[in-house]
Amino acid sequence: MKTMKKWILLALAALLCFMLAACRSEDDFLNNNEDVDEDDLLVWTVDPIVGNYSARLKTDPGDKRALMTRDIVKKFQDDTGVSVVLKNVGWGLELQKQLRNAIATGTMPDVTVGEQYINVMQQNGHFAPLDLGDDLLNKLSPQLKAQGSYDGKLYSAAVSTGSFSLTVNKKVLRDNGILTAQNAVDPTWQAAHSGVNPLAPVYWDDLLTICQELKTKMSASGGGGILLSNTTEGSSWRALAYMATAGGGFLDAKGDVKLDTAENAEAFAMMRELVKTAPANSIDAATENAMWDDYLFKNKAAYTVEGIDAIVMAASKSGVDKNDYIAAELPMFKSQNKKANVLVGSGYYSIAATSTKKGSALKFVKFLLSDFVQLKMATVDMRIPSMTNVIQSDELKNSEVYPTLSVFMKPFTDLSYTVQTYPAFEDNASEVWEKWDVFTGALLKPEDKTAGTYKPLTAIVNKAQADMYGKQHGG
């Protein structure tokens, strides 16, 4: 009898294990639940391809990113017979930590996502070369191809990317007599500002003039012209938009921190003048989202330099008219008279050198570069495709998102643009950016708030240069 009970219990246990395996969703690798079969392809991922899509759909069956991911995974598995397990692992410095730990412990996934900093790992031999074939390789955006390559070989393929624009709040411009009720430039205002387009200022000086006027008109209500970011890592991304258009940047030709240049000085001086026009207290916002919620979406600011997220968020905000928010190309500096922008939010996918499933991994990366996936990410999540044929396709041009997305795609279609990337640091990365945060606080916040006086620009730039360079080199 005991023996029979034992066999019945064992049979029930086996049946239960079978049922759980059969019911396991593709993305059960969550919260350290390492439910990954030996035949599964393990992929570390990030938005918009979300690793927890099944859980998200249970909470919100209409979640667009989750639905898109489900469609992508299902089509790949149906087409190839390869089972995929997706895991979300954070972003930025958090993902860098995860990757370093996985490398140190020999637990790298088959495929991993990363951003511009991924080139440090390319150089250290942690990824296998990506043999995409000439057809796909020739269609990959040249700027993204360059960032994903090392020593003449491609190691990381960006499946989508982003750029910055000048986000414009037309309501603030209407309320202050710059636009008419029909969103045309007011003739009286235009006569007094010959050649200036408030919906798409050509030069930073033009934008500054408008913002100074708005600050004067809106000071009693706490409003102003433009929002600038002083939020940890986000401030360095956004500062690079100003630095790049001035012909500057974070690094010199050797890859060393180099902030004390004439080009950067011009960018920093413009940032300081612009922040003086910002809505009261906006520079103290803890996050970009809080800054937009409290100022941009409450019509206390007319402009901000941002990726596509601000416009996407405006479309989902209750009580906010999404048609009041448009994107314009970044202004230029007259000293340069050149268009420039910054790669942001680029999801680079790489195959781990240690993967035992390189064939399946390559199929997955190629699939992410297919028209099917590229168009989905563009039309569902407003991501810039990494493939030039999709950027130029009729399907995208005829889509609802194209008028907005086209502004963000300009740096990838207009050959007059230069495009910068965010620097990567192998040593003390978080400490390097902490020194940057100290700098932006001194740059953008008055030393004496009552008097409105600032620390001398040269002194704070030189200090930041020395601090960041020292941390970059292990100091």
C-alpha positions as CSV (number, residue, x, y, z in Angstrom):
1,M,0.0,0.0,0.0
2,K,2.8,2.4,0.9
3,T,4.6,1.5,-2.3
4,M,1.5,2.3,-4.3
5,K,1.0,5.6,-2.6
6,K,4.6,6.4,-3.2
7,W,4.2,5.7,-7.0
8,I,1.0,7.7,-7.1
9,L,2.7,10.7,-5.5
10,L,5.7,10.4,-7.9
11,A,3.3,10.2,-10.8
12,L,1.4,13.3,-9.6
13,A,4.7,15.2,-9.1
14,A,5.8,14.2,-12.6
15,L,2.5,15.3,-14.1
16,L,2.7,18.6,-12.2
17,C,6.2,19.3,-13.5
18,F,5.0,18.5,-17.0
19,M,2.1,20.9,-16.7
20,L,4.3,23.7,-15.4
21,A,6.8,23.2,-18.2
22,A,4.0,23.2,-20.8
23,C,2.5,26.3,-19.4
24,R,5.7,28.2,-18.9
25,S,5.6,31.4,-20.9
26,E,8.6,32.5,-22.9
27,D,9.5,35.2,-20.4
28,D,9.4,33.4,-17.0
29,F,13.0,34.3,-16.3
30,L,11.9,37.0,-13.8
31,N,12.9,37.8,-10.2
32,N,15.8,35.3,-10.3
33,N,13.4,32.5,-11.3
34,E,16.0,30.9,-13.6
35,D,13.4,28.7,-15.4
36,V,15.5,28.3,-18.6
37,D,15.8,25.0,-20.5
38,E,19.1,24.1,-22.0
39,D,17.7,24.6,-25.5
40,D,16.3,28.1,-24.8
41,L,18.0,31.1,-26.2
42,L,18.6,33.5,-23.3
43,V,18.4,37.1,-24.3
44,W,19.0,40.1,-22.0
45,T,16.8,42.9,-23.2
46,V,15.3,46.3,-22.4
47,D,12.4,48.5,-23.6
48,P,10.8,48.5,-26.1
49,I,11.4,44.7,-26.3
50,V,10.3,43.9,-22.8
51,G,11.3,40.8,-20.9
52,N,8.3,40.6,-18.7
53,Y,5.6,40.9,-21.4
54,S,3.4,38.1,-20.2
55,A,3.2,39.5,-16.7
56,R,2.5,43.0,-18.0
57,L,-0.3,41.7,-20.3
58,K,-1.9,40.1,-17.2
59,T,-2.0,43.5,-15.6
60,D,-2.8,45.5,-18.7
61,P,-4.0,43.5,-21.7
62,G,-3.6,46.6,-23.9
63,D,0.1,47.2,-23.1
64,K,1.5,48.2,-26.5
65,R,5.1,47.2,-25.8
66,A,4.1,43.9,-24.3
67,L,1.8,43.1,-27.2
68,M,4.6,44.0,-29.6
69,T,7.1,41.9,-27.8
70,R,4.7,38.9,-27.8
71,D,4.2,39.3,-31.5
72,I,8.0,39.5,-32.1
73,V,8.8,36.4,-30.0
74,K,5.9,34.4,-31.4
75,K,6.9,35.1,-35.1
76,F,10.6,34.3,-34.4
77,Q,9.7,31.0,-32.6
78,D,7.2,30.0,-35.3
79,D,9.7,30.8,-38.1
80,T,12.8,29.2,-36.6
81,G,11.6,26.7,-33.9
82,V,14.0,28.4,-31.5
83,S,12.6,29.0,-28.0
84,V,13.5,32.5,-26.6
85,V,13.6,33.5,-23.0
86,L,13.8,37.3,-22.4
87,K,15.2,38.9,-19.3
88,N,15.0,42.6,-18.4
89,V,18.3,43.6,-16.7
90,G,18.2,47.4,-16.3
91,W,19.9,50.1,-18.3
92,G,22.9,52.4,-18.2
93,L,25.3,51.9,-15.3
94,E,23.0,49.2,-13.9
95,L,23.3,47.1,-17.1
96,Q,27.1,47.7,-17.1
97,K,27.3,46.2,-13.6
98,Q,25.2,43.2,-14.6
99,L,27.3,42.5,-17.6
100,R,30.6,42.8,-15.6
101,N,29.3,40.4,-13.0
102,A,28.1,38.0,-15.7
103,I,31.5,38.1,-17.4
104,A,33.3,37.6,-14.1
105,T,31.1,34.6,-13.1
106,G,30.8,33.0,-16.5
107,T,27.1,33.5,-16.7
108,M,26.7,35.6,-19.8
109,P,23.5,35.2,-21.7
110,D,23.5,34.1,-25.4
111,V,22.5,37.6,-26.5
112,T,22.7,40.9,-24.6
113,V,21.6,44.4,-25.2
114,G,23.6,47.5,-24.4
115,E,24.0,51.1,-25.2
116,Q,26.9,53.2,-26.5
117,Y,29.2,52.0,-23.7
118,I,29.1,48.5,-25.2
119,N,32.2,49.3,-27.2
120,V,34.4,48.7,-24.1
121,M,33.2,45.1,-24.1
122,Q,33.7,44.8,-27.8
123,Q,37.3,45.8,-27.4
124,N,37.8,43.3,-24.5
125,G,36.7,40.3,-26.6
126,H,33.5,39.5,-24.8
127,F,31.3,39.4,-28.0
128,A,31.5,37.2,-31.1
129,P,31.6,39.0,-34.5
130,L,28.2,39.4,-36.1
131,D,28.2,37.9,-39.6
132,L,25.0,39.6,-40.8
133,G,25.7,39.2,-44.5
134,D,26.2,42.0,-47.0
135,D,22.5,42.7,-47.6
136,L,21.8,43.5,-43.9
137,L,25.2,45.1,-43.3
138,N,24.8,47.5,-46.2
139,K,21.4,48.6,-44.9
140,L,22.5,49.3,-41.3
141,S,22.7,53.0,-40.5
142,P,26.4,54.1,-41.0
143,Q,26.5,56.0,-37.7
144,L,25.2,52.9,-35.8
145,K,27.4,50.6,-37.7
146,A,30.5,52.6,-36.7
147,Q,29.5,52.5,-33.0
148,G,29.0,48.8,-33.1
149,S,32.3,48.0,-34.8
150,Y,35.8,47.4,-33.5
151,D,38.9,46.6,-35.5
152,G,37.0,46.5,-38.8
153,K,34.4,44.0,-37.6
154,L,30.8,44.4,-36.4
155,Y,30.2,43.1,-32.9
156,S,27.0,45.0,-31.8
157,A,24.0,45.7,-34.0
158,A,21.7,48.5,-33.0
159,V,18.1,47.5,-33.7
160,S,16.7,51.0,-32.9
161,T,18.0,54.3,-31.9
162,G,16.9,57.8,-31.0
163,S,18.1,61.4,-31.2
164,F,17.3,64.8,-29.6
165,S,14.9,67.5,-30.8
166,L,13.7,70.8,-29.5
167,T,10.3,70.0,-28.0
168,V,8.0,73.0,-28.5
169,N,4.8,73.8,-26.5
170,K,2.6,75.8,-28.8
171,K,0.1,76.7,-26.1
172,V,2.7,78.7,-24.2
173,L,3.6,80.5,-27.5
174,R,-0.1,81.2,-28.2
175,D,-0.8,82.4,-24.7
176,N,2.0,84.9,-24.9
177,G,1.2,86.4,-28.3
178,I,3.9,84.7,-30.3
179,L,1.4,82.5,-32.2
180,T,-2.1,83.2,-33.3
181,A,-5.0,81.0,-32.2
182,Q,-4.5,79.1,-35.5
183,N,-0.8,78.4,-34.5
184,A,0.6,80.7,-37.2
185,V,3.3,83.1,-36.1
186,D,1.7,86.4,-35.0
187,P,2.4,89.0,-37.7
188,T,3.1,91.8,-35.2
189,W,5.6,89.5,-33.3
190,Q,7.2,88.4,-36.6
191,A,7.7,92.0,-37.7
192,A,9.6,92.7,-34.5
193,H,11.7,89.5,-34.8
194,S,12.7,89.4,-38.4
195,G,13.8,85.9,-39.6
196,V,13.1,84.1,-36.3
197,N,10.8,81.1,-36.4
198,P,9.5,80.3,-32.8
199,L,8.3,76.9,-34.0
200,A,11.8,75.9,-35.3
201,P,14.5,78.4,-34.3
202,V,17.5,78.1,-36.6
203,Y,20.1,79.3,-34.1
204,W,20.5,79.0,-30.3
205,D,20.7,82.8,-30.2
206,D,17.2,83.0,-31.7
207,L,15.9,80.6,-29.1
208,L,17.5,82.6,-26.3
209,T,15.8,85.8,-27.5
210,I,12.4,84.1,-27.4
211,C,13.0,82.5,-24.0
212,Q,14.2,85.8,-22.5
213,E,11.0,87.4,-23.7
214,L,8.9,84.6,-22.3
215,K,10.6,84.8,-18.9
216,T,9.8,88.5,-18.7
217,K,6.1,87.9,-19.6
218,M,5.7,84.8,-17.4
219,S,7.8,85.7,-14.3
220,A,4.8,86.6,-12.2
221,S,3.3,83.2,-12.7
222,G,6.5,81.3,-12.2
223,G,6.8,80.3,-15.9
224,G,9.6,80.7,-18.3
225,G,11.2,79.9,-21.6
226,I,13.0,76.5,-21.6
227,L,13.6,73.6,-19.3
228,L,17.2,72.3,-18.7
229,S,18.1,69.1,-17.0
230,N,20.2,68.8,-13.8
231,T,19.3,65.2,-13.1
232,T,22.2,62.9,-12.6
233,E,23.1,60.9,-15.7
234,G,20.3,62.5,-17.7
235,S,22.0,65.9,-17.6
236,S,25.1,64.7,-19.4
237,W,23.1,63.2,-22.2
238,R,21.2,66.5,-22.7
239,A,24.3,68.7,-22.3
240,L,25.9,66.7,-25.1
241,A,23.2,68.1,-27.4
242,Y,24.5,71.6,-26.8
243,M,28.1,70.6,-26.8
244,A,27.8,68.6,-30.1
245,T,26.1,71.5,-31.9
246,A,28.9,73.8,-30.8
247,G,31.5,71.4,-32.2
248,G,32.5,70.2,-28.8
249,G,32.1,67.0,-26.8
250,F,33.3,65.0,-23.7
251,L,36.4,63.4,-25.2
252,D,39.5,64.3,-27.2
253,A,40.8,62.3,-30.1
254,K,42.6,59.9,-27.7
255,G,39.4,59.2,-25.8
256,D,40.4,61.2,-22.7
257,V,38.0,63.6,-21.0
258,K,38.4,67.1,-22.5
259,L,35.9,69.6,-21.3
260,D,38.1,72.8,-21.4
261,T,37.7,73.7,-25.1
262,A,36.5,76.8,-26.8
263,E,33.6,74.9,-28.3
264,N,32.4,73.5,-25.0
265,A,32.8,76.9,-23.4
266,E,30.4,78.3,-26.0
267,A,27.9,75.5,-25.3
268,F,28.2,75.9,-21.5
269,A,27.7,79.7,-21.7
270,M,24.6,79.2,-23.8
271,M,23.2,76.6,-21.4
272,R,23.8,79.1,-18.5
273,E,22.0,81.9,-20.3
274,L,19.1,79.7,-21.3
275,V,18.7,78.3,-17.7
276,K,18.2,81.9,-16.5
277,T,15.0,81.9,-18.5
278,A,13.7,78.6,-17.1
279,P,10.6,78.4,-14.9
280,A,11.2,79.1,-11.2
281,N,12.7,76.1,-9.4
282,S,12.5,73.8,-12.5
283,I,16.3,73.2,-12.3
284,D,15.7,71.4,-9.0
285,A,13.5,68.7,-10.6
286,A,14.7,65.3,-9.5
287,T,13.8,63.5,-12.8
288,E,13.0,64.5,-16.4
289,N,9.4,63.1,-15.9
290,A,8.8,65.4,-12.9
291,M,10.2,68.3,-14.8
292,W,7.8,67.7,-17.7
293,D,4.8,67.0,-15.5
294,D,5.3,70.1,-13.3
295,Y,6.3,72.6,-16.0
296,L,6.1,71.5,-19.7
297,F,2.7,69.8,-19.4
298,K,1.3,72.6,-17.1
299,N,2.2,75.2,-19.7
300,K,4.9,76.9,-17.7
301,A,7.6,76.3,-20.3
302,A,7.7,76.6,-24.1
303,Y,10.7,74.5,-24.9
304,T,13.0,71.7,-23.8
305,V,15.8,69.7,-25.4
306,E,14.7,66.1,-25.3
307,G,14.3,62.8,-27.1
308,I,11.0,61.6,-28.3
309,D,9.8,60.6,-24.8
310,A,8.3,64.1,-23.9
311,I,6.1,64.1,-27.0
312,V,5.1,60.5,-26.4
313,M,4.2,61.2,-22.8
314,A,2.2,64.3,-23.8
315,A,0.0,62.1,-25.9
316,S,-0.9,59.9,-22.9
317,K,-1.5,62.7,-20.3
318,S,-5.0,63.4,-19.2
319,G,-6.0,67.0,-19.8
320,V,-3.1,67.6,-22.2
321,D,-3.6,68.3,-25.9
322,K,-1.0,66.2,-27.7
323,N,-1.3,68.5,-30.7
324,D,0.2,71.3,-28.7
325,Y,3.6,69.5,-28.6
326,I,5.8,69.3,-31.7
327,A,9.4,68.5,-32.4
328,A,11.9,70.8,-34.2
329,E,15.5,70.1,-35.2
330,L,18.1,71.2,-32.7
331,P,19.3,74.8,-33.3
332,M,22.8,75.6,-34.5
333,F,25.5,77.8,-33.2
334,K,26.3,80.6,-35.6
335,S,30.0,80.1,-35.0
336,Q,29.7,76.5,-36.5
337,N,26.6,76.8,-38.7
338,K,26.5,73.0,-38.8
339,K,23.8,70.6,-37.8
340,A,24.6,68.0,-35.1
341,N,22.8,65.6,-32.8
342,V,23.4,62.8,-30.4
343,L,22.7,59.0,-30.5
344,V,20.3,58.2,-27.6
345,G,18.4,55.1,-26.5
346,S,20.2,52.9,-29.1
347,G,19.6,49.2,-28.3
348,Y,22.7,47.4,-29.4
349,Y,22.4,43.6,-29.5
350,S,25.5,41.4,-29.2
351,I,26.3,37.7,-29.1
352,A,28.3,36.5,-26.1
353,A,31.7,35.0,-27.1
354,T,30.9,32.2,-24.6
355,S,27.5,31.3,-26.1
356,T,27.0,27.7,-27.2
357,K,24.1,28.7,-29.4
358,K,25.7,31.2,-31.7
359,G,23.7,30.0,-34.7
360,S,20.4,30.6,-33.0
361,A,21.6,33.8,-31.5
362,L,22.6,35.2,-34.9
363,K,19.2,34.3,-36.3
364,F,17.6,36.3,-33.5
365,V,19.8,39.4,-34.1
366,K,19.1,39.2,-37.8
367,F,15.4,38.9,-37.0
368,L,15.5,42.1,-34.9
369,L,16.9,43.9,-38.0
370,S,14.1,42.5,-40.3
371,D,11.5,44.9,-41.8
372,F,8.8,43.2,-39.6
373,V,10.5,44.1,-36.3
374,Q,11.9,47.4,-37.4
375,L,8.5,48.7,-38.6
376,K,6.8,47.5,-35.4
377,M,9.2,49.3,-33.2
378,A,8.8,52.5,-35.2
379,T,5.0,52.5,-35.5
380,V,4.2,51.1,-32.1
381,D,6.9,52.7,-29.9
382,M,8.2,55.6,-32.1
383,R,11.8,54.2,-32.2
384,I,14.0,55.2,-35.1
385,P,14.8,52.2,-37.2
386,S,18.4,51.3,-37.5
387,M,17.9,50.0,-41.1
388,T,18.1,52.7,-43.8
389,N,15.7,50.8,-46.1
390,V,13.0,50.9,-43.4
391,I,13.6,54.6,-42.7
392,Q,13.0,55.3,-46.4
393,S,10.2,52.8,-46.8
394,D,6.7,53.8,-48.0
395,E,5.2,51.8,-45.1
396,L,6.8,54.1,-42.6
397,K,6.2,57.3,-44.6
398,N,2.5,56.5,-44.8
399,S,2.2,55.7,-41.1
400,E,0.6,58.0,-38.5
401,V,3.8,58.5,-36.6
402,Y,6.0,59.6,-39.5
403,P,5.4,63.4,-39.3
404,T,6.9,63.4,-35.7
405,L,9.4,60.6,-36.2
406,S,10.8,62.3,-39.4
407,V,12.3,65.1,-37.2
408,F,14.1,62.6,-35.1
409,M,15.3,60.7,-38.1
410,K,16.9,63.8,-39.8
411,P,20.4,63.1,-38.3
412,F,20.3,59.7,-40.0
413,T,19.0,60.9,-43.4
414,D,20.7,64.3,-43.8
415,L,24.3,63.9,-44.6
416,S,25.1,67.4,-43.4
417,Y,24.6,66.2,-39.8
418,T,27.4,65.1,-37.5
419,V,26.2,62.6,-34.9
420,Q,28.0,62.2,-31.5
421,T,27.8,59.3,-29.1
422,Y,27.9,59.1,-25.3
423,P,31.4,58.2,-23.9
424,A,32.1,54.9,-22.2
425,F,34.5,54.6,-19.2
426,E,36.0,51.3,-18.2
427,D,37.2,52.4,-14.8
428,N,35.2,54.3,-12.2
429,A,32.3,55.1,-14.6
430,S,29.8,56.0,-11.8
431,E,32.4,58.2,-10.1
432,V,33.2,60.0,-13.4
433,W,29.6,60.9,-13.8
434,E,29.2,62.0,-10.2
435,K,31.9,64.6,-10.9
436,W,29.8,65.7,-13.9
437,D,26.8,66.1,-11.7
438,V,28.7,68.4,-9.4
439,F,29.7,70.5,-12.4
440,T,26.2,70.8,-13.8
441,G,24.9,72.0,-10.5
442,A,27.6,74.8,-10.4
443,L,26.9,75.5,-14.1
444,L,23.1,75.8,-14.0
445,K,22.3,76.9,-10.4
446,P,23.2,80.3,-9.0
447,E,25.8,80.3,-6.3
448,D,23.8,83.0,-4.6
449,K,20.1,82.5,-5.5
450,T,19.0,85.8,-4.0
451,A,21.6,87.8,-6.0
452,G,21.3,85.5,-9.0
453,T,25.1,85.2,-9.3
454,Y,27.0,82.2,-10.7
455,K,30.4,80.7,-10.1
456,P,32.9,81.7,-12.8
457,L,32.5,79.4,-15.8
458,T,36.3,78.8,-16.4
459,A,36.9,77.8,-12.8
460,I,34.1,75.2,-12.7
461,V,35.0,73.8,-16.1
462,N,38.7,73.4,-15.1
463,K,37.7,71.7,-11.9
464,A,35.3,69.3,-13.7
465,Q,38.0,68.6,-16.3
466,A,40.5,67.6,-13.6
467,D,38.0,65.6,-11.6
468,M,36.6,63.6,-14.5
469,Y,39.9,63.0,-16.1
470,G,41.3,61.8,-12.8
471,K,38.5,59.4,-12.2
472,Q,38.7,58.2,-15.8
473,H,42.3,57.1,-15.2
474,G,41.7,55.4,-11.9
475,G,42.2,58.4,-9.6
